[in-house]
Amino acid sequence: MNSTKEDTGTKVGSIHQSHLRRRLFATIAVLLVPMFIASAASIFFHQSAAATSRYVLTIGQMIEAVAKLKGHAAQLETSRSYDEAEAQKTFVRALGYYSALRAADPDGDEIMEETDSETRQALNDRTQAAGIDPIGLSRELGLLGNEMPEDLEEIWEEDEDTWEAADADVVSLENSIGTILLAAAEVFADGKKDPATLEAYWAEANTLSSEQLEHVNLVLSRKSQTAGELPIFLSVLVFVIASFAAVFAWFTVARPLVREVLRIQSELQEEAQAARASDMAKTQFLATISHELRTPMNGVIGAAQLLELADLPEEDRELIDILNSCADNQMALIEEILTFGEIEAGALRMKSDPIEVKDFLKNATSFATILAQKKDLSFHLEVPENAPEILGDAKRLRQVVVNLVGNAVKFTDEGSVHVAASVAHTEGSDDAVFSVAVTDTGAGIAREDQAKIFERFVQADSSSSRKAGGTGLGLSIAQGIAQEANGDITLESEVGKGSTFTLTIPTKLNTASSGASQDKRNAA
């Protein structure tokens, strides 16, 4: 026998979950990988931009301090308002920025050590004499540990190809500023004010031509602009990547899934409509069959009642009793099916007729007295003597009470069945609550079975249907009637001790009847 191997993969409509997962993972990868790269690049470039900004600021402040030294030197020469203390502070500030840049230089560790260069050694000595900690200051300025940008490095380090000005003998800021600071130290740190010292200072100070300073300013301005534009570029890049990922996710996962969900929803609606139509057809069929069965059964019952009036032998009368009993049971079953059909179709409607509670319960439970005697059970009916008259559907409420009491007697082998009724109401209002509690000493119902016994065609013990009879519709119908009346049936049960079914229905007092009774009492 040939067999085809079925695809065991779980499907959502026509989409396999494995295929959906692959699409989802692909979408996540398309989203996360570029976002991760963009985020990493953003962090790197932000750090780079921050470092660039700090280098640009430090070099600019160093050049500004060196320019101020020229102003102090000019004031010293002309003897115009020269402030020696301020000049010394400016020199220390310029030397500090310079030493911090040297410490952060890629070759800073070598530069700050003693070397063969007399100029560098002299700068180291001047730095120590001024009480400057180049490493600490470089770290404080945020330079140490961050590599100097390449184009700034080109104007900082000694490289004969860096300066293209024709009249430039000094080839780097590191060298030019260093020699200027050494010359300035003679004037502003040592306090030498003689013409020869000043002339030597001016000779070094003028080694930085205006073209060179203009080039330095141009480089610093360009780097500052780049550092400011970089966050905008990165934000645009992240937005573009996120947009692309969103579009990819829509076309590869979301749109196919939405289409499939809509298609499944449409199919489910069609199936639900078909199920409702089938259910209505079934209900209509049950109602039609029940009516068709009730017509001949009425004929059978009528014929049996006529035979009871005839002069028949005792044996024939026993047969007539059996016939009447079977006919009554069959009519009760037909009535159940009709009520069940009305409940299923939502066509059950409750009337509002006057009900005299005590008489109603006596009539509804009279059958149970005989059944209880046959089983040697004790049967008790407890109704308050002054129970008021209420409004309700006597026929439907009778069905519920008969079912609850009948079940109690049917499933109790020894002990008693107790029926207690009450009408609770508030003075000054016609609102009331009608309750009937049916308590038995039967086998009881297990907790796990207590909810499902109200379902259709279900009994707590499957063997009970064979022992006591019944379709399993009784409690379902009783609950449906109670709920249609805005009430409920509750259950309290313990295995081996018995059960209590309580019908509770909101109702109203029959005030017209109460008024008539009061008038009669007044007339008497």
KEKOL-936221 format. One line per field, with one value per residue (C-alpha): x, y, z; residue number from 1. Coordinates in steps of 0.2 Angstrom, whole numbers, plus 5000, padded with zeros to 4 digits. Last residue first. Layout:
BEGIN
c1	X ...
c2	Y ...
c3	Z ...
pos	NUM ...
This chain:
BEGIN
c1	4682 4683 4700 4706 4699 4707 4724 4722 4718 4734 4745 4738 4742 4759 4764 4782 4796 4809 4828 4831 4841 4840 4851 4857 4864 4873 4877 4889 4899 4908 4904 4893 4888 4880 4874 4859 4858 4846 4844 4827 4836 4850 4838 4830 4847 4853 4837 4840 4858 4853 4840 4850 4860 4848 4840 4840 4844 4856 4861 4863 4871 4885 4892 4895 4894 4882 4885 4873 4874 4885 4879 4887 4904 4906 4904 4914 4931 4924 4917 4898 4889 4883 4866 4861 4850 4848 4837 4838 4824 4827 4816 4824 4813 4811 4794 4802 4796 4803 4816 4813 4819 4807 4812 4811 4818 4817 4825 4828 4832 4843 4845 4848 4849 4852 4834 4827 4839 4837 4819 4820 4832 4822 4805 4811 4818 4803 4791 4801 4798 4779 4777 4785 4787 4779 4778 4765 4772 4778 4769 4769 4787 4790 4799 4796 4803 4805 4812 4817 4811 4814 4795 4791 4803 4795 4777 4783 4793 4778 4770 4786 4779 4761 4767 4780 4767 4755 4767 4774 4758 4764 4757 4763 4778 4783 4800 4806 4816 4821 4839 4840 4850 4837 4822 4829 4832 4815 4808 4819 4814 4796 4798 4806 4792 4780 4789 4789 4770 4767 4777 4767 4750 4754 4760 4744 4734 4743 4738 4720 4720 4726 4712 4698 4691 4675 4679 4684 4703 4701 4697 4712 4723 4715 4719 4737 4740 4732 4743 4758 4753 4754 4769 4780 4778 4781 4797 4802 4800 4808 4823 4825 4824 4838 4848 4845 4850 4866 4870 4868 4878 4892 4891 4892 4907 4916 4914 4920 4935 4939 4939 4950 4962 4963 4966 4979 4987 4988 4994 5008 5013 5014 5023 5037 5046 5038 5036 5052 5062 5053 5057 5075 5077 5070 5081 5096 5091 5088 5105 5114 5105 5109 5128 5128 5121 5133 5148 5144 5151 5167 5169 5167 5180 5192 5190 5192 5208 5215 5211 5219 5235 5236 5233 5247 5259 5254 5256 5274 5279 5298 5293 5293 5310 5318 5307 5314 5332 5329 5321 5336 5348 5338 5338 5323 5328 5314 5319 5301 5295 5310 5321 5306 5300 5315 5312 5293 5297 5309 5295 5282 5292 5297 5280 5272 5282 5294 5303 5313 5298 5301 5294 5279 5276 5277 5274 5288 5302 5292 5293 5276 5262 5256 5255 5248 5233 5229 5231 5220 5229 5227 5217 5225 5230 5220 5206 5212 5214 5223 5235 5237 5241 5254 5262 5263 5268 5277 5285 5302 5297 5291 5307 5317 5307 5309 5328 5328 5318 5329 5345 5339 5349 5334 5328 5310 5295 5298 5300 5283 5276 5280 5261 5259 5248 5263 5268 5251 5251 5268 5262 5246 5256 5269 5256 5248 5264 5269 5251 5253 5271 5264 5250 5262 5273 5259 5267 5256 5267 5286 5288 5298 5288 5272 5278 5284 5267 5258 5270 5265 5247 5251 5258 5243 5232 5242 5241 5222 5220 5230 5220 5203 5208 5214 5199 5187 5197 5195 5176 5175 5185 5174 5158 5166 5169 5152 5143 5153 5148 5130 5131 5138 5125 5111 5118 5118 5101 5089 5095 5098 5081 5073 5082 5077 5059 5060 5068 5055 5040 5048 5049 5031 5025 5014 4998 4987 4999 5008 5016 5029 5023 5023 5014 5024 5013 5008 5008 5000
c2	5210 5224 5229 5211 5210 5226 5220 5204 5215 5225 5210 5203 5219 5220 5203 5204 5205 5193 5189 5170 5159 5140 5131 5113 5105 5088 5073 5066 5053 5065 5083 5095 5113 5118 5134 5137 5155 5169 5182 5173 5167 5161 5151 5143 5139 5131 5120 5115 5110 5101 5091 5087 5072 5060 5051 5034 5029 5014 5017 5035 5033 5023 5038 5046 5065 5066 5075 5077 5096 5104 5108 5092 5099 5111 5099 5085 5090 5093 5076 5074 5067 5050 5055 5063 5076 5095 5105 5124 5135 5154 5168 5185 5201 5219 5226 5239 5247 5233 5224 5206 5188 5174 5157 5139 5123 5106 5092 5074 5061 5046 5031 5028 5046 5048 5048 5057 5072 5071 5073 5087 5097 5092 5096 5113 5118 5112 5121 5137 5136 5133 5145 5159 5173 5186 5183 5180 5182 5168 5170 5151 5150 5134 5119 5103 5087 5069 5054 5040 5022 5021 5019 5033 5045 5042 5045 5061 5066 5068 5081 5092 5104 5105 5108 5121 5131 5130 5138 5151 5158 5163 5178 5178 5186 5175 5170 5169 5155 5159 5160 5145 5134 5138 5135 5119 5113 5118 5107 5093 5093 5094 5078 5070 5074 5068 5051 5049 5053 5041 5027 5030 5030 5014 5005 5011 5004 4988 4987 4991 4976 4964 4971 4967 4982 4992 5007 5024 5020 5015 5034 5040 5028 5034 5052 5048 5039 5054 5066 5055 5056 5075 5076 5067 5079 5094 5086 5082 5100 5107 5095 5100 5118 5116 5106 5119 5133 5123 5121 5139 5144 5132 5139 5156 5152 5143 5159 5169 5158 5158 5177 5177 5165 5177 5192 5183 5177 5195 5202 5188 5192 5210 5209 5197 5200 5216 5225 5219 5225 5242 5243 5238 5251 5264 5259 5260 5277 5284 5277 5286 5302 5302 5298 5312 5324 5318 5321 5339 5347 5337 5341 5360 5359 5350 5363 5377 5370 5367 5384 5392 5382 5388 5406 5404 5398 5412 5424 5418 5408 5412 5429 5424 5416 5433 5442 5432 5435 5454 5454 5445 5457 5472 5468 5463 5447 5441 5423 5417 5431 5436 5420 5409 5418 5412 5394 5396 5402 5387 5375 5384 5382 5364 5357 5369 5361 5366 5381 5388 5396 5409 5399 5393 5374 5368 5350 5343 5345 5335 5339 5335 5347 5353 5335 5328 5340 5332 5315 5317 5316 5299 5299 5291 5308 5322 5324 5341 5333 5318 5330 5340 5324 5319 5336 5339 5358 5365 5379 5372 5355 5362 5373 5357 5347 5362 5362 5344 5346 5360 5350 5335 5320 5314 5314 5307 5318 5315 5297 5295 5308 5299 5297 5315 5316 5321 5334 5341 5343 5351 5364 5368 5370 5381 5392 5393 5396 5410 5418 5417 5425 5439 5442 5443 5455 5467 5480 5496 5504 5502 5502 5486 5478 5482 5474 5458 5457 5458 5445 5434 5436 5428 5413 5411 5412 5398 5387 5390 5385 5370 5365 5368 5359 5344 5344 5345 5331 5320 5323 5319 5303 5298 5302 5293 5277 5278 5281 5268 5255 5261 5260 5243 5237 5245 5237 5220 5223 5227 5216 5202 5205 5204 5188 5181 5185 5177 5161 5161 5162 5148 5137 5143 5137 5149 5142 5146 5147 5131 5118 5107 5089 5088 5072 5057 5049 5031 5016 5000
c3	5279 5266 5272 5270 5252 5248 5254 5243 5228 5231 5233 5217 5207 5215 5208 5214 5202 5196 5198 5196 5207 5205 5217 5215 5231 5230 5240 5254 5245 5233 5238 5229 5227 5211 5204 5192 5185 5182 5168 5163 5148 5159 5169 5153 5146 5163 5163 5145 5149 5165 5155 5139 5145 5136 5151 5159 5176 5175 5157 5158 5175 5167 5158 5175 5177 5162 5145 5131 5131 5144 5162 5168 5162 5176 5190 5183 5189 5206 5208 5209 5224 5227 5233 5249 5240 5241 5229 5232 5224 5223 5218 5219 5221 5214 5219 5230 5246 5257 5248 5241 5244 5239 5245 5241 5249 5241 5252 5245 5257 5262 5250 5232 5226 5207 5201 5216 5214 5195 5196 5208 5196 5180 5188 5195 5178 5168 5180 5178 5159 5161 5175 5165 5178 5190 5209 5222 5240 5251 5267 5272 5267 5256 5262 5252 5260 5252 5262 5251 5251 5233 5228 5241 5232 5215 5223 5231 5216 5205 5217 5214 5201 5208 5226 5219 5210 5224 5236 5224 5217 5200 5190 5172 5164 5149 5144 5126 5119 5100 5102 5090 5102 5116 5105 5099 5117 5121 5107 5112 5130 5125 5114 5129 5141 5127 5126 5145 5146 5132 5140 5157 5148 5139 5155 5163 5148 5150 5168 5163 5151 5165 5176 5163 5154 5156 5146 5153 5153 5135 5131 5140 5130 5114 5119 5124 5107 5097 5107 5102 5084 5084 5096 5084 5069 5081 5087 5070 5064 5080 5078 5059 5063 5075 5063 5049 5061 5066 5048 5044 5059 5053 5036 5042 5053 5039 5028 5042 5045 5026 5026 5042 5034 5018 5029 5039 5023 5016 5032 5033 5015 5018 5035 5030 5014 5008 5024 5032 5017 5018 5037 5034 5020 5032 5046 5035 5028 5046 5052 5038 5040 5059 5054 5042 5055 5068 5055 5051 5067 5067 5048 5052 5066 5055 5041 5053 5060 5043 5037 5053 5051 5033 5038 5051 5038 5026 5040 5043 5058 5059 5066 5084 5083 5077 5089 5104 5099 5097 5115 5122 5113 5119 5137 5146 5154 5166 5167 5164 5152 5142 5142 5142 5126 5116 5122 5118 5100 5097 5103 5093 5077 5080 5085 5073 5059 5045 5050 5036 5027 5014 5000 5009 5006 5023 5026 5015 5027 5040 5059 5067 5069 5052 5046 5062 5060 5043 5051 5066 5082 5090 5106 5122 5129 5121 5133 5140 5157 5150 5141 5157 5167 5154 5153 5172 5172 5187 5177 5180 5174 5157 5155 5158 5145 5133 5135 5132 5116 5110 5114 5104 5110 5120 5138 5139 5135 5116 5117 5126 5114 5098 5094 5100 5116 5127 5114 5113 5132 5132 5119 5129 5145 5137 5130 5147 5156 5144 5146 5165 5164 5153 5166 5180 5170 5165 5153 5152 5138 5140 5121 5122 5135 5127 5111 5121 5129 5112 5105 5120 5115 5099 5107 5118 5103 5095 5110 5111 5093 5095 5111 5102 5086 5097 5107 5092 5084 5099 5099 5081 5083 5097 5087 5073 5083 5091 5075 5066 5079 5078 5059 5059 5072 5062 5046 5055 5065 5051 5037 5050 5058 5041 5037 5053 5050 5032 5039 5053 5040 5030 5046 5051 5034 5025 5017 5032 5046 5044 5056 5047 5046 5027 5024 5017 5004 5007 4994 5000
pos	524 523 522 521 520 519 518 517 516 515 514 513 512 511 510 509 508 507 506 505 504 503 502 501 500 499 498 497 496 495 494 493 492 491 490 489 488 487 486 485 484 483 482 481 480 479 478 477 476 475 474 473 472 471 470 469 468 467 466 465 464 463 462 461 460 459 458 457 456 455 454 453 452 451 450 449 448 447 446 445 444 443 442 441 440 439 438 437 436 435 434 433 432 431 430 429 428 427 426 425 424 423 422 421 420 419 418 417 416 415 414 413 412 411 410 409 408 407 406 405 404 403 402 401 400 399 398 397 396 395 394 393 392 391 390 389 388 387 386 385 384 383 382 381 380 379 378 377 376 375 374 373 372 371 370 369 368 367 366 365 364 363 362 361 360 359 358 357 356 355 354 353 352 351 350 349 348 347 346 345 344 343 342 341 340 339 338 337 336 335 334 333 332 331 330 329 328 327 326 325 324 323 322 321 320 319 318 317 316 315 314 313 312 311 310 309 308 307 306 305 304 303 302 301 300 299 298 297 296 295 294 293 292 291 290 289 288 287 286 285 284 283 282 281 280 279 278 277 276 275 274 273 272 271 270 269 268 267 266 265 264 263 262 261 260 259 258 257 256 255 254 253 252 251 250 249 248 247 246 245 244 243 242 241 240 239 238 237 236 235 234 233 232 231 230 229 228 227 226 225 224 223 222 221 220 219 218 217 216 215 214 213 212 211 210 209 208 207 206 205 204 203 202 201 200 199 198 197 196 195 194 193 192 191 190 189 188 187 186 185 184 183 182 181 180 179 178 177 176 175 174 173 172 171 170 169 168 167 166 165 164 163 162 161 160 159 158 157 156 155 154 153 152 151 150 149 148 147 146 145 144 143 142 141 140 139 138 137 136 135 134 133 132 131 130 129 128 127 126 125 124 123 122 121 120 119 118 117 116 115 114 113 112 111 110 109 108 107 106 105 104 103 102 101 100 99 98 97 96 95 94 93 92 91 90 89 88 87 86 85 84 83 82 81 80 79 78 77 76 75 74 73 72 71 70 69 68 67 66 65 64 63 62 61 60 59 58 57 56 55 54 53 52 51 50 49 48 47 46 45 44 43 42 41 40 39 38 37 36 35 34 33 32 31 30 29 28 27 26 25 24 23 22 21 20 19 18 17 16 15 14 13 12 11 10 9 8 7 6 5 4 3 2 1
